[in-house]
Amino acid sequence: MERLRTHAAARRTLIRRFSLLLLAGALAVAGLTFSSLGSAAPVTFTASADAYVVATSPSTNFGGQTDLRAGSSPDTRSYLTFNVK
């Protein structure tokens, strides 16, 4: 039984290390380095479209409304679209 626990712990450690390696590789491919992450300038994107849907009114189109809703009851989902170039 102890051998199974040791094997499971070793496997979890290996998975964590592999996950960190994948993350580091993804950052390198994206052209980011750990030293440049803290100095990156913020970028602002303006929404090009927005809408929300309400669980109790599934066929109602709220796309023309001037507000977005979140955390309300009944269940409401808000959606935003961005043109990122």
N, C-alpha and C positions, 0 to 999 in steps of 0.2 A: 504494500500500500504506500509506503514511504517513497518507493521508487517512482510510482505513478505521480505523486505530488511533485517530486523533484523534476520529473519530465515535463509536467504541466507548467511549472514555474519557468523552466528553461524555454519552453515554447512561447510563453507570454513575453518573456524578455526579448526573444528573437523577433517576434512580431512587432514589438515596440520599436526596436532598433531598425527594422526594415521599413516601418512606417516613417520614421524620422529621415531615413535615407531617401525614400521616395519624395518626401516633402522638400528636402534640400535640393534634390534633382529638379523638381518642378520649379522651384524658385530660380535655380540656375538657368533653366531653359527659358524662363520668362524674362531673363535679363536682370534679375534682382539679386543683390547680394545682401548679406546680413548687415553690413556697414551702411548701405544706402537706404535701408528701410526707415530708419529714424529721421533722415533728412529729406525724404520725399515731400514735394510740395502738394498740398491738397488740390484735388480736381473737383469742379462742380459740374454736374449734369442737370440740365433742365428737362423736366418731364414733357414729352411731346403729346401724351394722351393719358387720361386716367378714367377710371370707372369703378363702380362697386356693385356687388350683387348681394341680395338678401335671401336667406333660406326660405322665408315665408312667401316671397314673391319671385319665384324662379324665372318667370317669363317677362318681368318688368325690366325695361332698359333704363338704367340710371346714368348712362354715359353723358347726358347733357347737364347733369347736376353740377353745382359749383362747389360742392364739398365732398370730402372723402370720409368714410367712417371706419373706425377700428374699435375693437373691444366692446361692441354693443350687443344687445340682445334684441331680437333674434340673431342668430349667427350671420355675420356680415363679413365679406372679404373685399378688400380693396386691391386694385391692380394699377400699376404705373407702367408706362412704356417710355423708353429712352432711346434716342438716336445717338449711339456712341460711335464715333469715327476715329 
